[in-house]
Amino acid sequence: MEEVDVLFEFLREGESSEEEVDRAYERALEKIEDVEFRSTLNRPEDELGCILEINAGAGGTESCDWTEMLMRMYLMWAEKNGYKVSELNRVDGDVAGLKSVSLEIKGDYAYGLLKGENGVHRLVRVSPFNAQGKRMTSFSSVFVHPMVDDRIEIDVNPADLDWDTFRASGAGGQHVNKTESAVRVRHLPSGVVVECQEERSQHMNREKAIQMLKSRLYELELQKQLEERDKIEASKMKNEWGSQIRSYVLDDRRVKDHRTQFQTSDTVGVLDGNLDGFLKAWLMLGAS
């Protein structure tokens, strides 16, 4: 604000223009809003990386394609913000796109920034898969979990784990698909199941699966401790009409978050990863 005051004095003396004062004011306002926004990331888990899962819902091939579009959106957001991303697991669609995908987003505050993305995302567009060019609606669900690291200790009893191995699917090369390098582990007391096929080595996939499992168990414990938040599993809504948190209406050039009422006409920009307006609006709503 000091810069604004100085320029305002110069303006009174005729040594600066109104445009310069306005620009300085906008820069100061952005800094204040950013500080206010960052202050909302005040929980211990907020500073962790995260696992982001996307699952196709009602809509068949349309929803599988929408799931892949959402994956690309989050990948581009992560790249713009300097995060590293690894693909932990994927199930390809029968015709196109993805039935499901799990991504690890590595970097400080990835979970804090993305935790508001939990929920059902609705796409409305003229379908590229419909010969009549009909307007179609698709749904995919997004779930974000904090990725625990060595700052947080989670004890898991090996006797409570049930392991399976299977051949990896999707991208990864012939070696991945020839050997049973992918792993699935079930935590018997909680019923939590995770899969990992990121690495070519079964041993490395087992290590990553344990980390993913600890992340899920940590999140479940967080849900028990925080009375104002329901458990993620209990709050999952059906992937269909009336349950979406955000709608992406491409032919009307509108993306709207139904919780915060924040919206934009820049549909291309949003799908290219420009999500900060939505993320900030949700976090500021929770802080108010």
C-alpha positions in Angstrom: 0.0 0.0 0.0 3.0 2.3 0.5 3.5 2.4 -3.3 -0.1 3.5 -3.8 0.3 6.3 -1.2 3.5 7.6 -2.9 1.9 7.5 -6.4 -1.2 9.2 -5.0 1.0 12.1 -3.7 2.7 12.3 -7.1 -0.8 12.4 -8.7 -1.8 15.4 -6.5 1.4 17.1 -7.6 0.9 16.2 -11.3 3.9 13.9 -11.5 1.9 10.6 -12.0 -1.2 9.5 -13.8 -4.5 8.0 -12.6 -3.6 4.9 -14.6 -0.4 4.4 -12.6 -2.2 4.8 -9.3 -5.0 2.3 -10.4 -2.4 -0.3 -11.5 -0.5 0.1 -8.2 -3.8 -0.3 -6.3 -4.7 -3.5 -8.2 -1.3 -5.0 -7.4 -1.6 -4.2 -3.7 -5.2 -5.6 -3.7 -3.9 -8.9 -5.3 -1.2 -9.2 -2.7 -3.7 -8.7 0.2 -6.1 -11.2 -1.3 -3.3 -13.7 -1.7 -2.1 -13.4 1.9 -5.8 -13.8 3.0 -6.2 -16.8 0.8 -3.0 -18.4 2.0 -4.1 -17.9 5.6 -6.9 -20.4 5.0 -4.4 -23.2 4.6 -3.8 -23.6 8.3 -4.4 -27.3 9.0 -1.4 -29.6 9.4 -2.5 -31.8 6.5 -2.9 -28.8 4.2 0.8 -28.6 3.5 1.0 -32.2 2.3 1.0 -33.5 -1.3 -2.1 -35.5 -2.4 -3.6 -38.4 -4.2 -6.3 -37.3 -6.7 -8.7 -40.0 -7.9 -11.1 -39.5 -10.8 -13.9 -42.1 -11.5 -16.3 -42.1 -14.5 -19.9 -42.0 -13.5 -23.2 -42.1 -15.4 -22.7 -41.7 -19.1 -20.7 -44.6 -20.4 -18.1 -43.6 -23.0 -19.0 -40.0 -22.6 -18.1 -40.1 -18.9 -14.9 -42.0 -19.6 -13.9 -39.3 -22.0 -14.8 -36.7 -19.5 -12.6 -38.4 -16.9 -9.7 -38.2 -19.2 -10.4 -34.5 -19.8 -10.5 -33.9 -16.1 -7.2 -35.7 -15.7 -5.6 -33.4 -18.3 -7.1 -30.4 -16.5 -5.5 -31.3 -13.2 -2.2 -32.2 -14.9 -2.1 -28.8 -16.6 -2.9 -27.1 -13.3 -0.1 -29.0 -11.5 2.4 -28.1 -14.3 1.4 -24.4 -14.1 1.9 -24.4 -10.3 5.2 -26.3 -10.3 4.0 -29.6 -8.9 5.3 -33.0 -10.0 2.7 -35.7 -10.9 2.9 -39.5 -11.1 0.3 -41.8 -12.4 -0.4 -44.5 -9.8 -3.2 -46.5 -11.3 -5.5 -46.3 -14.3 -8.3 -48.3 -15.9 -8.9 -47.5 -19.6 -12.4 -47.1 -21.0 -13.8 -49.7 -23.3 -14.0 -47.3 -26.3 -12.3 -44.1 -25.2 -11.0 -42.3 -22.2 -10.6 -43.7 -18.7 -12.9 -45.5 -16.3 -10.7 -44.4 -13.4 -7.2 -42.9 -12.7 -5.2 -42.1 -9.6 -2.5 -39.4 -9.6 0.0 -38.4 -7.0 0.6 -34.7 -6.9 3.9 -33.9 -5.2 4.7 -30.6 -3.6 3.9 -28.3 -0.6 0.2 -27.5 -0.1 -1.1 -29.6 -3.0 -3.7 -31.1 -0.7 -4.7 -27.8 0.9 -5.3 -26.3 -2.5 -7.1 -29.2 -4.1 -9.2 -30.6 -1.2 -12.2 -28.6 -2.3 -12.3 -30.5 -5.6 -13.9 -33.5 -3.8 -17.3 -34.2 -5.5 -19.1 -34.8 -8.7 -18.1 -32.8 -11.8 -20.8 -32.4 -14.6 -20.0 -31.9 -18.3 -22.6 -30.7 -20.8 -21.5 -30.5 -24.5 -22.3 -31.5 -28.0 -21.1 -35.1 -28.1 -18.2 -36.1 -30.4 -19.4 -39.7 -30.0 -23.0 -39.1 -31.1 -23.7 -39.2 -34.9 -26.7 -36.9 -34.5 -24.6 -34.3 -32.6 -26.8 -34.3 -29.6 -26.1 -32.4 -26.4 -25.0 -34.9 -23.8 -24.4 -34.7 -20.0 -21.7 -36.7 -18.3 -20.5 -37.1 -14.7 -17.2 -38.0 -13.1 -16.3 -37.9 -9.4 -13.1 -36.5 -7.9 -11.7 -37.5 -4.6 -8.6 -35.9 -3.0 -6.6 -37.5 -0.2 -3.6 -36.1 1.7 -0.4 -38.0 0.9 1.4 -38.7 4.1 5.2 -38.4 4.3 7.9 -38.8 7.0 6.5 -35.9 8.9 3.5 -38.0 9.9 3.8 -41.4 11.5 1.1 -44.0 10.7 1.5 -47.5 12.2 0.2 -50.3 10.0 0.3 -53.9 11.3 1.5 -56.2 8.5 -0.8 -58.9 9.9 -3.8 -56.6 9.0 -2.9 -56.5 5.3 -4.1 -58.8 2.5 -2.0 -58.6 -0.7 -2.8 -59.5 -4.3 -0.7 -59.1 -7.5 -1.9 -58.7 -11.1 -0.6 -57.6 -14.5 -0.5 -53.9 -15.0 -2.8 -52.3 -17.7 -2.6 -49.2 -19.8 0.6 -47.3 -20.5 3.9 -48.6 -19.4 5.5 -50.8 -22.0 5.5 -54.6 -22.7 7.6 -55.4 -19.6 4.9 -54.0 -17.3 2.2 -56.1 -18.9 4.2 -59.4 -19.0 4.8 -59.6 -15.3 2.5 -59.4 -12.3 4.1 -56.2 -11.1 0.9 -54.4 -10.1 -0.3 -54.8 -6.5 -3.5 -54.5 -4.5 -3.6 -54.3 -0.8 -6.6 -54.5 1.6 -6.5 -53.1 5.1 -8.7 -55.7 6.9 -9.7 -53.6 10.0 -10.9 -50.6 7.9 -11.7 -52.3 4.6 -9.6 -49.7 2.7 -8.3 -51.0 -0.6 -5.6 -49.4 -2.8 -3.9 -50.4 -6.0 -0.6 -49.4 -7.5 1.0 -50.1 -10.9 3.2 -47.1 -11.2 6.6 -48.9 -11.3 7.9 -51.9 -13.2 9.1 -53.5 -9.9 6.5 -55.3 -7.7 8.7 -54.4 -4.7 8.5 -50.7 -5.5 4.8 -50.9 -6.1 4.3 -52.5 -2.7 6.2 -49.6 -1.1 4.1 -47.0 -2.9 0.9 -48.9 -2.1 1.8 -48.9 1.6 2.3 -45.1 1.4 -1.1 -44.7 -0.4 -2.7 -46.9 2.3 -1.2 -44.8 5.1 -2.6 -41.7 3.3 -6.1 -43.1 3.2 -5.9 -44.2 6.9 -4.6 -40.8 7.9 -7.5 -39.1 6.1 -10.0 -41.4 7.8 -8.5 -40.4 11.2 -8.7 -36.7 10.2 -12.4 -37.1 9.4 -13.0 -38.6 12.9 -11.1 -35.7 14.6 -12.8 -32.9 12.6 -16.5 -32.8 13.7 -17.3 -30.2 11.1 -16.4 -32.5 8.2 -18.1 -35.8 7.4 -16.1 -38.8 6.4 -15.3 -38.7 2.6 -16.8 -42.1 2.1 -20.1 -41.1 3.8 -20.3 -37.9 1.9 -19.8 -39.4 -1.6 -22.8 -38.5 -3.7 -24.1 -40.5 -6.7 -22.6 -39.5 -10.0 -25.8 -38.3 -11.5 -28.3 -35.4 -11.7 -28.5 -33.0 -8.7 -25.3 -34.1 -7.0 -22.6 -32.1 -8.8 -20.4 -29.5 -7.2 -19.4 -27.9 -10.5 -20.9 -27.8 -14.0 -18.9 -27.3 -17.2 -21.4 -26.2 -20.0 -19.2 -26.0 -23.0 -21.7 -24.8 -25.7 -22.9 -22.0 -23.4 -19.3 -21.1 -22.5 -19.9 -21.4 -18.7 -18.2 -23.1 -15.8 -20.0 -22.7 -12.5 -19.3 -23.9 -9.0 -22.6 -24.6 -7.3 -21.2 -24.2 -3.8 -19.6 -20.8 -4.1 -21.5 -19.5 -7.2 -18.1 -18.6 -8.7 -18.3 -18.9 -12.5 -16.4 -18.0 -15.6 -17.0 -18.0 -19.4 -13.4 -19.1 -20.1 -14.2 -22.8 -20.5 -11.1 -23.4 -22.6 -8.9 -21.8 -19.9 -10.5 -23.9 -17.1 -10.0 -27.1 -19.0 -6.4 -26.0 -19.6 -5.8 -25.9 -15.9 -6.8 -22.3 -14.9 -8.5 -23.4 -11.7 -7.2 -20.9 -9.1 -10.4 -18.8 -9.1 -12.4 -21.8 -8.2 -9.9 -23.1 -5.6 -9.7 -19.7 -3.9 -13.4 -19.1 -3.9 -14.0 -22.5 -2.1 -11.3 -21.9 0.5 -12.4 -18.4 1.2 -16.0 -19.6 1.6 -14.8 -22.2 4.2 -12.9 -19.5 6.1 -15.8 -17.1 6.2 
